[in-house]
Amino acid sequence: RAVYVDDMTMQGMIYGALVQSPLAHARILHIDTSRARSLPGVKAVVTAEDAGRVPYGVSPARYDETVFCYDRVRHVGDDVAAVAAVDRETALEAASLVEVEYEELPAVFTPEEAMAEGAPQIHDKYPRNMCAEVHQEFGDVESAFKECDLIRTDTFINKRQDGAFLEPNGCIADYDRFGFLTLYTSTQVPHYVMRTVSMVLGVPIGKVRVKKPYVGGGFGPKAAANPMELSACLLSIKTGKPVKMNYSREQVFLFSRARHQFTHTLTTGVKKDGSILALTNECYLEGGAYASFGIATVYYAGSLLGAPYRLPNMRYDGYRVYTNKPACGAQRGHGGVAARAAWEQQLDVLAGELGMDPVEFRLKNSMSTG
């Protein structure tokens, strides 16, 4: 269902559509919007020249996105421009008339490719495409392994997952003649969106209002501002009319921001009686083209394994890597779910090798009240 408005009638509403990159990695040489602007029914065409270059994202430590790409695109579906027209069909036709000249660049699609010597850099200030890394240790892991009777190493790989909520992202932006901007949007985080809209578009935060209708599903991918919301707001400011925009299902997948692909290499050491003494966890997150929630996710991937078991010694090395895929972000317990599933499988195998019932093995190592 589309986002609806329950407390006002939108007079003169127009429709927006995005112009998105067909290439995974390319330099933008020129954007020609003349054919789109001349199409009857088109009300506005906006690019990075209109939106500016104010960076945004989830964590201020990794603001690496702009409303529209101005130097290069970093994944298929990256946003280059937006148009507004009298109806959806005209808006889509106008978007198809925006001509972009690209210089295709080499692309990387796995952490191994991205971290390789001489790999193309997706963001210039992050060598080896390393978005973030975390190194944590408590206890004395190496000494603990010397006391173990059984040590096992396994590597677990999960696949990317999309949130696939039934309602695609959708919004209506309304900028009135008094300079107040109201955004109705299918989001989990109206206050985050309000702050981002104000910061990026330069509208005083006291004049920005974000209203969240009932949202049946978000699961994390709707937990931050997206380019569609910012584009709708900008188009409404440019035209003085309410602007409605929706992602198609394909665009939901291209925006993504769902679960990362993880590669966990876990080494666990135990005693003959089943006591867990030590764990090392080396983890690589394939994060896509932008940071999104990745900084938090790479922490969670290592910091949540201890509970609910007594784990006296642990070392974690986590790496979140940029690739030329749509960005990963937060989805339902992001970081913790894949790690938990991996280690629990390894614990099942260890219990079998010790000749212990897997439930008894867990009860032996479980924390108790207090």
C-alpha positions in Angstrom: 0.0 0.0 0.0 1.2 3.5 -0.6 1.8 6.0 2.3 -1.5 7.7 3.0 -2.3 11.1 4.6 -5.0 11.0 7.2 -5.4 14.6 8.3 -5.3 16.8 5.2 -6.2 16.8 1.5 -3.2 17.3 -0.7 -4.1 19.8 -3.4 -2.0 19.8 -6.6 0.1 16.8 -5.6 2.8 15.9 -8.1 4.9 12.8 -8.4 8.6 12.2 -8.2 11.0 9.6 -9.7 14.7 8.9 -9.3 17.4 8.6 -11.9 19.7 5.8 -10.8 23.0 4.4 -12.0 23.1 1.3 -14.2 26.8 0.8 -13.3 28.4 -0.5 -10.2 31.3 1.9 -10.2 31.8 4.8 -12.6 32.9 8.4 -12.7 30.2 10.9 -13.7 31.4 13.0 -16.6 28.3 14.9 -17.6 24.5 15.0 -16.8 22.2 16.4 -19.4 18.7 17.2 -18.1 17.4 19.3 -21.0 15.2 16.6 -22.6 13.6 15.8 -19.3 13.0 19.5 -18.5 11.3 20.0 -21.9 8.8 17.1 -21.5 5.3 18.4 -21.0 4.1 18.0 -17.4 7.5 18.1 -15.8 7.7 20.5 -12.9 11.3 20.1 -11.7 14.6 18.2 -12.3 17.2 18.2 -9.6 20.8 17.0 -9.4 23.7 17.4 -7.0 23.9 21.0 -8.2 20.6 21.6 -6.5 21.0 19.3 -3.5 24.5 20.3 -2.6 27.2 18.1 -1.2 26.3 17.9 2.5 27.4 14.4 3.7 25.1 12.4 5.8 24.7 8.8 7.0 23.9 7.0 10.3 27.1 7.5 12.3 28.8 11.0 12.2 32.1 9.1 12.1 31.2 7.8 8.7 29.1 10.3 6.9 29.8 9.1 3.4 26.6 9.7 1.4 25.1 12.7 -0.4 21.5 13.1 -1.8 22.8 12.7 -5.3 26.2 11.4 -6.5 28.3 14.3 -7.9 31.7 12.7 -8.7 31.0 9.0 -9.1 28.5 6.3 -8.5 29.4 3.3 -6.3 26.7 0.7 -6.9 23.9 -0.1 -9.3 21.0 2.0 -8.3 23.0 4.9 -6.8 21.0 8.1 -7.2 22.1 10.7 -9.7 19.0 12.9 -10.1 15.3 13.2 -9.5 12.3 14.6 -11.4 8.8 15.7 -10.5 5.9 15.8 -12.9 2.1 15.9 -12.9 1.7 12.2 -12.7 3.8 9.1 -12.1 4.0 8.0 -15.7 5.3 11.4 -16.8 7.8 11.4 -14.0 9.1 8.0 -15.0 9.4 9.0 -18.6 11.2 12.2 -17.6 13.7 10.2 -15.5 14.4 8.0 -18.5 15.3 11.1 -20.5 18.0 12.3 -18.2 21.2 11.5 -20.0 24.3 10.7 -17.9 27.8 10.2 -19.4 29.9 7.8 -17.3 33.4 6.5 -17.3 33.2 3.0 -16.0 35.6 2.1 -13.3 36.8 -1.3 -12.0 34.5 -2.7 -9.3 34.9 -5.1 -6.4 32.1 -7.3 -5.0 33.7 -9.4 -2.2 35.8 -8.5 0.8 38.7 -10.4 -0.6 38.6 -8.4 -3.9 38.1 -5.2 -2.0 41.1 -5.7 0.4 43.5 -7.0 -2.3 46.6 -5.1 -3.1 45.9 -2.5 -5.8 42.1 -2.9 -5.5 40.0 0.2 -6.7 39.2 2.4 -3.7 35.4 3.0 -3.3 36.0 5.9 -0.8 39.3 7.6 -1.2 39.9 8.1 2.6 39.5 4.5 3.5 42.6 2.4 2.4 41.9 -1.2 1.5 38.2 -0.3 1.5 38.2 -0.8 5.2 35.0 1.0 6.5 35.7 0.1 10.1 37.6 -2.5 12.2 37.2 -3.6 15.8 39.7 -5.4 18.0 38.7 -6.6 21.5 40.2 -9.0 23.9 39.6 -10.0 27.5 41.4 -12.6 29.6 44.5 -14.4 28.3 43.4 -16.4 25.2 46.7 -17.9 24.3 47.3 -19.2 27.8 43.8 -20.6 28.0 44.2 -22.5 24.8 47.3 -24.3 26.3 45.0 -25.7 29.0 42.3 -27.0 26.6 41.8 -30.7 25.9 39.9 -30.0 22.6 40.3 -27.0 20.2 38.2 -26.7 17.1 38.2 -24.1 14.3 35.4 -23.6 11.8 34.4 -21.0 9.3 30.8 -20.0 8.8 29.4 -17.9 5.9 25.9 -16.5 5.7 24.4 -14.7 2.8 23.1 -11.2 2.4 19.4 -10.9 3.3 16.9 -8.3 2.3 14.2 -7.0 4.7 11.5 -7.6 2.1 8.8 -5.7 4.0 5.4 -5.9 2.2 5.1 -2.1 2.0 8.0 -0.5 -0.1 9.4 2.8 1.2 7.1 5.7 0.3 6.7 9.3 1.2 4.9 12.6 0.6 6.8 15.9 1.2 4.9 19.2 1.5 6.8 22.5 1.7 4.3 25.3 2.4 4.5 29.0 1.6 5.6 29.8 5.2 8.7 27.7 4.9 7.5 24.7 6.9 8.3 21.2 5.6 6.1 18.3 6.5 7.2 14.8 5.5 4.9 11.8 5.7 7.0 8.7 5.3 7.1 4.9 5.9 9.9 5.0 8.4 10.9 3.5 11.8 12.7 6.6 12.9 10.9 9.9 12.4 13.3 11.9 14.6 16.4 10.6 12.7 14.8 11.5 9.4 13.8 15.0 10.7 17.4 15.7 11.8 18.9 14.5 8.5 16.4 16.4 6.3 17.2 19.6 8.3 21.0 19.1 8.1 21.2 18.1 4.5 18.7 20.5 2.9 19.4 23.5 5.3 15.8 23.8 6.5 15.7 24.9 10.2 14.9 21.9 12.3 12.1 23.8 14.0 10.4 24.0 10.6 10.7 20.3 9.8 8.0 17.9 10.8 8.1 14.1 10.1 4.9 12.1 10.5 5.1 8.3 10.6 1.9 6.6 9.5 1.3 3.0 10.6 4.3 1.0 9.3 3.6 -2.8 9.2 7.2 -3.8 8.5 10.6 -2.1 8.6 13.0 -4.6 10.2 15.9 -2.1 10.2 16.1 -1.1 6.5 13.7 1.7 7.3 15.8 2.9 10.3 17.5 5.8 8.7 16.8 8.6 6.1 16.9 7.5 2.5 17.6 9.4 -0.8 13.9 9.2 -1.8 12.8 11.1 1.3 15.4 13.8 0.7 14.6 14.0 -3.0 10.9 14.4 -2.3 11.6 17.2 0.2 14.0 19.0 -2.2 11.4 18.7 -5.1 8.7 20.1 -2.9 10.9 23.0 -1.9 11.7 23.7 -5.6 8.1 23.4 -6.8 6.1 24.6 -3.8 3.8 21.6 -4.3 3.4 18.4 -2.3 5.5 15.6 -3.9 4.8 11.9 -3.6 7.4 9.2 -4.2 7.6 5.5 -3.8 10.3 2.9 -4.3 9.4 0.0 -6.6 10.3 -3.5 -5.2 13.4 -3.4 -7.4 14.4 -0.1 -5.9 13.9 -1.5 -2.4 16.5 -4.2 -3.2 18.8 -1.6 -4.7 18.6 0.6 -1.7 18.9 -2.5 0.6 20.4 -1.5 4.0 19.5 -5.0 5.3 21.6 -7.8 6.7 25.3 -8.0 5.9 27.1 -11.1 4.6 29.3 -12.4 7.4 32.3 -14.7 7.4 33.1 -15.9 10.9 36.1 -18.0 11.7 35.6 -19.3 15.2 38.2 -21.2 17.3 36.8 -22.6 20.6 38.8 -24.4 23.3 37.2 -26.7 25.9 38.2 -29.0 28.7 37.2 -32.7 28.8 34.5 -32.0 31.3 32.9 -29.6 28.8 34.0 -26.3 30.3 34.5 -23.6 27.7 37.8 -21.8 28.3 38.5 -19.6 25.2 37.2 -18.3 22.0 38.7 -16.4 19.1 36.5 -14.8 16.4 37.7 -13.3 13.1 34.9 -11.8 11.2 34.5 -10.0 7.8 31.4 -8.1 6.9 30.6 -7.4 3.2 29.1 -4.0 3.7 28.3 -2.6 0.3 29.0 1.0 -0.9 28.2 3.0 2.2 28.6 2.7 5.9 25.0 2.9 7.1 24.8 1.0 10.4 27.9 -1.0 9.6 30.0 0.6 12.4 27.6 -0.7 15.0 27.1 -4.0 13.2 30.8 -4.8 13.3 30.9 -4.2 17.0 27.8 -6.3 17.7 29.3 -9.2 15.6 31.9 -9.8 18.3 30.6 -8.3 21.5 27.4 -10.4 22.0 28.8 -13.9 21.9 29.8 -14.2 25.6 26.3 -14.3 26.9 24.6 -16.5 28.0 27.7 -18.6 28.7 30.6 -18.1 31.1 33.4 -17.2 28.7 36.6 -16.2 30.6 38.8 -15.6 27.6 37.9 -14.1 24.2 39.5 -12.3 21.3 37.6 -10.6 18.5 38.9 -9.1 15.3 36.1 -7.6 13.1 36.4 -5.9 9.7 33.6 -4.2 7.8 34.6 -3.8 4.2 33.2 -1.6 1.4 32.2 -3.2 -1.9 30.4 -2.0 -5.0 27.1 -3.5 -4.0 24.1 -1.8 -2.4 24.9 -0.8 1.2 24.1 -3.2 4.1 22.8 -1.8 7.3 20.6 -2.9 10.2 18.2 -5.9 10.1 16.7 -7.6 13.2 19.5 -7.9 15.7 22.2 -6.9 13.2 25.6 -8.4 13.9 24.4 -10.7 16.7 22.2 -13.1 14.7 24.8 -14.6 12.3 27.5 -14.8 15.0 25.1 -16.5 17.5 24.0 -19.1 14.9 27.5 -19.9 13.9 28.9 -20.4 17.4 25.9 -22.4 18.5 26.5 -24.8 15.6 30.1 -25.1 16.6 29.1 -25.8 20.2 26.9 -28.6 19.0 29.8 -30.2 17.2 32.1 -29.8 20.2 29.5 -31.4 22.5 29.3 -34.4 20.1 33.1 -34.8 20.1 33.1 -34.7 23.9 30.3 -37.3 24.0 28.0 -34.8 25.9 24.4 -34.0 25.4 24.3 -30.6 23.7 21.8 -29.3 26.2 23.8 -30.5 29.2 26.9 -29.0 27.6 25.2 -25.6 27.5 23.7 -25.9 31.0 27.2 -26.6 32.3 28.5 -23.4 30.8 25.5 -21.1 31.3 25.6 -18.1 33.6 23.4 -18.2 36.6 21.4 -15.5 38.4 23.6 -13.0 40.0 
